[in-house]
């Protein structure tokens, strides 16, 4: 996750450093300090709202070390729909409480808050109900299993049906763990979930389609390759496949254009060392297969001087998995 941490006081600045240390191993953490209380490892801001706006589209989570009202006013103008909003967490600069304010399930705010509380000796204040935490939530299941929610309107109808104890139909092309009691693969259901790569599949009157984000691309290109060339090559190879299905891109060497492409499309970029490749020359297909743990679906292709191959990672849907 890309996490932005904001602080406005000296105590907050010190706490933001501890937050960065606690989360920095597993996440990409960037610190932003008010200009009166900053340090060499943080960026400086004068207007929090403006800085949040600049970072909003490329951040998965915001952690505000300040009063809750300040955080809400800074983030509110940029909020959209529930599946798209980032996780938002507020911490008091006294280091006592960590509060997930927005996107507790789908954005992972609850999990992050509990992680910080454990690491920093604070108290996590989780405001979602016990029933919501204990039962099935479409957003939480999709986030935990790296699934794209394709229809937010249908997703809201499914969420409402769960709250009213209405049985939800389930159809999937993939193996899965035991279904929660809210879902059924049998009987006739008016509303249901369909997990496949074909969003035209509508087995229920009201169907929310979930698509796995399980494509890995292996890309080889020169360091001076232009961003436009990479975009054209990926578009050519994927054809009509949604770019959101690409989970990861792997390359023998990173370059500025490739990094920009991944950041723009929220795709993780991984590079392999010569040792990991067992001394062999970098092959796009081999890197894609190694990274995905699956099989090639598109062999190495050359487009706009970019060599590219695609592999599909195996999918197992785990209803017990939490983000």
RODO-2510 file (C-alpha; in nm, 4 decimals, decimal comma):
residues 323
     n   res          X          Y          Z
     1     x     0,0000     0,0000     0,0000
     2     x     0,1018     0,3607    -0,0592
     3     x     0,0474     0,5339     0,2756
     4     x     0,0685     0,9090     0,3382
     5     x     0,1214     1,0196     0,6992
     6     x     0,0389     1,3796     0,7938
     7     x     0,1371     1,5608     1,1139
     8     x     0,0953     1,9208     1,2302
     9     x     0,2739     1,9419     1,5678
    10     x     0,6148     1,8458     1,7050
    11     x     0,4665     1,5538     1,8989
    12     x     0,2851     1,4512     1,5823
    13     x     0,6057     1,4647     1,3810
    14     x     0,7788     1,2325     1,6252
    15     x     0,4838     0,9953     1,6241
    16     x     0,4755     0,9975     1,2432
    17     x     0,8338     0,8689     1,2456
    18     x     0,7274     0,5761     1,4651
    19     x     0,4345     0,5093     1,2325
    20     x     0,6718     0,4998     0,9360
    21     x     0,9000     0,2553     1,1154
    22     x     0,6063     0,0313     1,2114
    23     x     0,4559     0,0134     0,8622
    24     x     0,7579     0,0744     0,6384
    25     x     0,8638    -0,2899     0,6127
    26     x     0,5455    -0,3995     0,4340
    27     x     0,4224    -0,0713     0,2857
    28     x     0,5496     0,2375     0,1064
    29     x     0,5163     0,5135     0,3655
    30     x     0,5653     0,8849     0,2934
    31     x     0,5615     1,1472     0,5684
    32     x     0,4259     1,5027     0,5321
    33     x     0,4888     1,7543     0,8110
    34     x     0,3535     2,1051     0,8665
    35     x     0,6318     2,3520     0,7825
    36     x     0,6836     2,4559     1,1454
    37     x     0,7628     2,1012     1,2578
    38     x     0,9511     1,9031     0,9964
    39     x     1,2712     1,7030     0,9444
    40     x     1,5019     1,5870     0,6671
    41     x     1,3114     1,2631     0,5959
    42     x     0,9714     1,4250     0,5458
    43     x     0,8071     1,6452     0,2860
    44     x     0,6788     1,9876     0,3904
    45     x     0,3271     2,1268     0,3497
    46     x     0,1683     2,4631     0,4252
    47     x    -0,1912     2,3728     0,3357
    48     x    -0,2989     2,0200     0,4307
    49     x    -0,6076     2,0134     0,2076
    50     x    -0,4086     2,1033    -0,1033
    51     x    -0,1434     1,8417    -0,0312
    52     x    -0,4055     1,5719     0,0318
    53     x    -0,5656     1,6606    -0,3011
    54     x    -0,2351     1,6154    -0,4837
    55     x    -0,1817     1,2728    -0,3263
    56     x    -0,5384     1,1428    -0,3234
    57     x    -0,5460     0,9436    -0,6479
    58     x    -0,2182     0,7622    -0,5802
    59     x    -0,2556     0,6882    -0,2086
    60     x    -0,4164     0,3759    -0,0633
    61     x    -0,4284     0,5133     0,2902
    62     x    -0,3967     0,8421     0,4788
    63     x    -0,2919     0,8555     0,8431
    64     x    -0,3513     1,1925     1,0111
    65     x    -0,1788     1,2682     1,3408
    66     x    -0,4049     1,5555     1,4410
    67     x    -0,7566     1,6440     1,5509
    68     x    -1,0267     1,4413     1,3765
    69     x    -1,1988     1,7546     1,2464
    70     x    -0,8832     1,8704     1,0665
    71     x    -0,8458     1,5328     0,8975
    72     x    -1,2107     1,5174     0,7890
    73     x    -1,2019     1,8666     0,6377
    74     x    -0,8794     1,7882     0,4521
    75     x    -1,0086     1,4655     0,2952
    76     x    -1,3816     1,5357     0,2489
    77     x    -1,3633     1,7313    -0,0821
    78     x    -1,1932     1,4376    -0,2568
    79     x    -1,4091     1,1475    -0,1384
    80     x    -1,5988     0,9499    -0,4005
    81     x    -1,7602     0,6068    -0,3762
    82     x    -1,7117     0,3460    -0,1057
    83     x    -1,5117     0,0969    -0,3194
    84     x    -1,2756     0,3700    -0,4418
    85     x    -1,2046     0,5741    -0,1291
    86     x    -0,8709     0,5216     0,0485
    87     x    -0,8391     0,4113     0,4091
    88     x    -0,8370     0,7091     0,6445
    89     x    -0,7032     0,6852     0,9999
    90     x    -0,6721     0,9512     1,2698
    91     x    -0,4259     0,9398     1,5623
    92     x    -0,3985     1,1869     1,8483
    93     x    -0,0509     1,3337     1,8836
    94     x    -0,0392     1,2128     2,2437
    95     x    -0,0038     0,8611     2,1102
    96     x    -0,3096     0,7172     2,2860
    97     x    -0,5673     0,6304     2,0219
    98     x    -0,5719     0,5215     1,6574
    99     x    -0,9113     0,5496     1,4907
   100     x    -1,0098     0,4131     1,1468
   101     x    -1,2470     0,6784     1,0131
   102     x    -1,3155     0,5613     0,6588
   103     x    -1,2908     0,2421     0,4524
   104     x    -1,2455     0,0144     0,7506
   105     x    -1,3082    -0,3078     0,5594
   106     x    -1,2475    -0,2576     0,1890
   107     x    -0,9571    -0,0170     0,2349
   108     x    -0,8020    -0,2019     0,5271
   109     x    -0,8221     0,0874     0,7745
   110     x    -0,9297    -0,1423     1,0594
   111     x    -0,6393    -0,3771     0,9999
   112     x    -0,3887    -0,0922     0,9781
   113     x    -0,5239     0,0614     1,2981
   114     x    -0,4890    -0,2668     1,4848
   115     x    -0,1363    -0,3143     1,3489
   116     x    -0,0350     0,0328     1,4669
   117     x    -0,1975    -0,0166     1,8052
   118     x    -0,0022    -0,3391     1,8588
   119     x     0,3258    -0,1891     1,7385
   120     x     0,3059     0,1452     1,9203
   121     x     0,1233     0,0485     2,2399
   122     x    -0,1883     0,2470     2,1493
   123     x    -0,5597     0,1664     2,1601
   124     x    -0,7414     0,0974     1,8339
   125     x    -1,0930     0,2411     1,8362
   126     x    -1,2911     0,0291     1,5875
   127     x    -1,6362     0,1762     1,5291
   128     x    -1,7781    -0,0846     1,2921
   129     x    -2,0325    -0,3132     1,4568
   130     x    -1,9464    -0,6590     1,5878
   131     x    -2,2021    -0,8060     1,3486
   132     x    -2,0348    -0,6384     1,0511
   133     x    -1,6909    -0,7600     1,1585
   134     x    -1,8120    -1,1152     1,2199
   135     x    -2,0201    -1,1589     0,9051
   136     x    -1,9573    -1,1564     0,5317
   137     x    -1,8951    -0,8242     0,3599
   138     x    -1,8562    -0,8051    -0,0148
   139     x    -1,6015    -0,5240     0,0080
   140     x    -1,3859    -0,7050     0,2619
   141     x    -1,3948    -1,0322     0,0685
   142     x    -1,3038    -0,8565    -0,2592
   143     x    -1,0184    -0,6617    -0,1017
   144     x    -0,8733    -0,9664     0,0753
   145     x    -0,8798    -1,1768    -0,2416
   146     x    -0,7670    -0,9062    -0,4863
   147     x    -1,0959    -0,8935    -0,6771
   148     x    -1,2267    -0,5983    -0,8776
   149     x    -1,5844    -0,4920    -0,8003
   150     x    -1,7281    -0,4096    -1,1435
   151     x    -2,0688    -0,2685    -1,0499
   152     x    -2,0943    -0,0489    -0,7413
   153     x    -2,4727    -0,0171    -0,7702
   154     x    -2,5178    -0,3951    -0,7646
   155     x    -2,2613    -0,4181    -0,4835
   156     x    -2,4723    -0,1873    -0,2681
   157     x    -2,7794    -0,4038    -0,3318
   158     x    -2,5854    -0,7113    -0,2237
   159     x    -2,4678    -0,5329     0,0918
   160     x    -2,8264    -0,4330     0,1726
   161     x    -2,9472    -0,7898     0,1151
   162     x    -2,6862    -0,9254     0,3572
   163     x    -2,8017    -0,6796     0,6244
   164     x    -3,1621    -0,7993     0,5759
   165     x    -3,0632    -1,1674     0,6075
   166     x    -3,1471    -1,2363     0,2434
   167     x    -2,9678    -1,5377     0,0973
   168     x    -2,7121    -1,4401    -0,1671
   169     x    -2,6355    -1,6599    -0,4670
   170     x    -2,2781    -1,7497    -0,5496
   171     x    -2,1176    -1,8541    -0,8778
   172     x    -1,7460    -1,8820    -0,9447
   173     x    -1,5078    -2,0325    -1,1975
   174     x    -1,2446    -2,0708    -0,9241
   175     x    -1,1817    -2,2981    -0,6294
   176     x    -1,2792    -2,1584    -0,2919
   177     x    -1,2917    -2,2312     0,0784
   178     x    -1,6186    -2,3043     0,2558
   179     x    -1,8872    -2,0456     0,1900
   180     x    -2,0119    -1,8236     0,4723
   181     x    -2,3723    -1,8764     0,5755
   182     x    -2,4852    -1,5660     0,3848
   183     x    -2,3989    -1,7273     0,0471
   184     x    -2,5299    -2,0336    -0,1347
   185     x    -2,4436    -2,2162    -0,4548
   186     x    -2,7814    -2,3916    -0,4578
   187     x    -3,1408    -2,2836    -0,4943
   188     x    -3,2844    -1,9838    -0,6763
   189     x    -3,1608    -1,6422    -0,5643
   190     x    -3,2582    -1,3095    -0,7123
   191     x    -2,9319    -1,1427    -0,6066
   192     x    -2,5888    -1,2918    -0,6272
   193     x    -2,2139    -1,2763    -0,6839
   194     x    -2,0406    -1,3955    -1,0000
   195     x    -1,6628    -1,4358    -1,0063
   196     x    -1,5144    -1,4797    -1,3531
   197     x    -1,3219    -1,2877    -1,6156
   198     x    -1,6359    -1,2382    -1,8244
   199     x    -1,8403    -0,9490    -1,6903
   200     x    -2,1242    -1,0396    -1,9291
   201     x    -2,2022    -1,3426    -1,7107
   202     x    -2,5215    -1,2552    -1,5217
   203     x    -2,6542    -1,5693    -1,3508
   204     x    -2,8787    -1,3654    -1,1180
   205     x    -3,1360    -1,0912    -1,1744
   206     x    -2,9059    -0,8595    -0,9810
   207     x    -2,5470    -0,9734    -1,0299
   208     x    -2,2337    -0,8123    -0,8949
   209     x    -1,9404    -0,9243    -1,1083
   210     x    -1,6027    -0,9685    -0,9412
   211     x    -1,2945    -1,0087    -1,1593
   212     x    -0,9636    -1,1470    -1,0264
   213     x    -0,6628    -0,9180    -1,0407
   214     x    -0,4229    -1,1989    -1,1281
   215     x    -0,2337    -1,1058    -1,4452
   216     x     0,1425    -1,0557    -1,4247
   217     x     0,3380    -0,8918    -1,7062
   218     x     0,7046    -0,9493    -1,7777
   219     x     0,8532    -0,6460    -1,9542
   220     x     1,1971    -0,5887    -2,1047
   221     x     1,2847    -0,2488    -2,2498
   222     x     1,5740    -0,0063    -2,2768
   223     x     1,6264     0,2538    -2,0053
   224     x     1,5448     0,5376    -2,2466
   225     x     1,2121     0,3832    -2,3524
   226     x     0,9304     0,6382    -2,3508
   227     x     0,6237     0,5994    -2,1300
   228     x     0,4029     0,6151    -2,4391
   229     x     0,5794     0,3104    -2,5878
   230     x     0,5169     0,1080    -2,2722
   231     x     0,1517     0,2125    -2,2634
   232     x     0,1038     0,1154    -2,6294
   233     x     0,2803    -0,2196    -2,5815
   234     x     0,0704    -0,3127    -2,2796
   235     x    -0,2493    -0,2089    -2,4571
   236     x    -0,1556    -0,4192    -2,7615
   237     x    -0,0759    -0,7289    -2,5572
   238     x    -0,3808    -0,7059    -2,3314
   239     x    -0,6203    -0,6355    -2,6157
   240     x    -0,9604    -0,5809    -2,4565
   241     x    -0,8535    -0,7009    -2,1113
   242     x    -0,9046    -0,4411    -1,8387
   243     x    -0,5707    -0,2950    -1,7248
   244     x    -0,7009    -0,3235    -1,3665
   245     x    -0,6554    -0,7002    -1,3915
   246     x    -0,2767    -0,6543    -1,3997
   247     x    -0,1570    -0,7198    -1,0451
   248     x     0,2162    -0,6911    -1,0973
   249     x     0,4814    -0,6073    -1,3545
   250     x     0,8231    -0,7650    -1,3358
   251     x     1,1380    -0,6478    -1,5110
   252     x     1,5093    -0,7245    -1,5080
   253     x     1,5831    -0,3557    -1,4570
   254     x     1,3602    -0,0712    -1,3481
   255     x     1,3509     0,2524    -1,5446
   256     x     1,1745     0,5839    -1,5019
   257     x     0,9057     0,5236    -1,7639
   258     x     0,8199     0,1787    -1,6301
   259     x     0,8011     0,3116    -1,2747
   260     x     0,5736     0,5943    -1,3913
   261     x     0,3468     0,3508    -1,5746
   262     x     0,3093     0,1313    -1,2650
   263     x     0,2442     0,4265    -1,0367
   264     x    -0,0129     0,5672    -1,2776
   265     x    -0,2037     0,2375    -1,2927
   266     x    -0,1557     0,1284    -0,9289
   267     x     0,0490    -0,1770    -1,0294
   268     x     0,3270    -0,3217    -0,8172
   269     x     0,6677    -0,3258    -0,9905
   270     x     0,9198    -0,5985    -0,9125
   271     x     1,2680    -0,6416    -1,0502
   272     x     1,4672    -0,9654    -1,0502
   273     x     1,8383    -0,9896    -0,9786
   274     x     2,0804    -1,1965    -1,1846
   275     x     2,1005    -1,4422    -0,8945
   276     x     1,7241    -1,4902    -0,8914
   277     x     1,7331    -1,5555    -1,2645
   278     x     2,0046    -1,8174    -1,2020
   279     x     2,2484    -1,6292    -1,4224
   280     x     2,0286    -1,6656    -1,7302
   281     x     1,9451    -1,3812    -1,9659
   282     x     1,6252    -1,2044    -1,8660
   283     x     1,3242    -1,3530    -2,0413
   284     x     0,9899    -1,1732    -2,0173
   285     x     0,8028    -1,5020    -2,0179
   286     x     1,0219    -1,6586    -1,7513
   287     x     0,9961    -1,3554    -1,5237
   288     x     0,6172    -1,3444    -1,5628
   289     x     0,5856    -1,7138    -1,4799
   290     x     0,8198    -1,6881    -1,1798
   291     x     0,6377    -1,3876    -1,0403
   292     x     0,2852    -1,5235    -1,0947
   293     x     0,3405    -1,8844    -0,9970
   294     x     0,1166    -1,9637    -1,2916
   295     x     0,1323    -2,0213    -1,6663
   296     x     0,1894    -1,7971    -1,9652
   297     x    -0,1253    -1,6809    -2,1379
   298     x     0,0530    -1,4536    -2,3870
   299     x     0,4036    -1,5493    -2,5075
   300     x     0,6754    -1,2899    -2,5515
   301     x     0,5674    -1,0231    -2,7980
   302     x     0,7556    -0,7211    -2,9339
   303     x     0,5649    -0,3949    -2,9668
   304     x     0,7112    -0,0423    -2,9903
   305     x     1,0558    -0,1846    -2,9042
   306     x     0,9143    -0,3287    -2,5818
   307     x     0,9307    -0,7027    -2,5174
   308     x     0,6362    -0,8175    -2,3109
   309     x     0,4717    -1,1422    -2,1978
   310     x     0,1751    -1,2167    -1,9716
   311     x     0,1095    -1,4907    -1,7189
   312     x    -0,1989    -1,5688    -1,5144
   313     x    -0,1626    -1,6465    -1,1453
   314     x    -0,3778    -1,9263    -1,0000
   315     x    -0,6782    -1,8103    -0,7993
   316     x    -0,8069    -1,9572    -0,4748
   317     x    -1,0834    -1,7647    -0,3015
   318     x    -1,0479    -1,7688     0,0759
   319     x    -1,3505    -1,6475     0,2715
   320     x    -1,1533    -1,6560     0,5946
   321     x    -0,8792    -1,4286     0,4668
   322     x    -0,8664    -1,0773     0,6115
   323     x    -0,6866    -0,7713     0,4773
***
